[in-house]
């Protein structure tokens, strides 16, 4: 059995900064120095760890060289102060296994792993996918995101995956908070981590151990405070803070979540968001106005506390 990880707290699916470079894909090169600064900023503000190469990190727009260097940058930036749970997503197990192997070699503590992407895998395909990556020997956080993958890792499937000795947790993003309790019953050894920012509070109350999060990129201190309050039994205070942040957190479950979170980072000004690589384009004017209004409301509340 692989060593258990302390997943309590907030692991941030890190946004990735780009800098203009006419020789880079779409004229945007990864700004590794800024990325390292951002990882340190998140840990300095109370986060438990960082998650490079998730969807928020635009992994699918990166070259293999860029993607591997992002993990190395995160590992070097946080050192032994925090966890690094690196995305190892691939179309098939042959790719995911390679990303998991490189993550292990480069010092990551664990990998976050979707089922096969760009393919609606059968149950047998899913089990085989995770079993193959399990052989690498690095702890695996399964990622259930049926919206993007069109594959729903239901509690019975996850209970079967939990029998693999390196599968230690699931990032639950089905949108159904009932899954947390179901999983605690069917797979009691599997840590359930809140995956949807706008179900954080509800998920924590019914047993999620932590949060693999998007919006703490922009507001790490306030977001980690919600988790700390719930764990300390300060439920009313946590609910009130969550209530004022949830209009922003809802963007994590929308198609334009990367653009919205990067905009929030830039508006708040404590970290750099910047542009996104294709296929992601800019927010519409209405979307940008909505995000900016939610940011202003959240900041006004935080200032008044």
Secondary structure by P-SEA (a helix, b strand, c coil): cccccccccbbbcbbbbbccccccccccccaaaaaaaaaaaaaaaccccccccccccccccccaaaaaaaaaaaaaaaccccccccccccccaaaaaaaaaaaaaacccbbbbcccccccccaaaaaaaaaaaaacccccccccccccccccccaaaaaaaacccccccccccccccaaaaaaaaaccccccccccccaaaaaaaacccccccccccccaaaaaaaaaaaaacaaaaaaaaaaaaccccccccccaaaaaaaaaaaaaccccccccccccccccaaaaaaaaaaaaaaaaaaaac
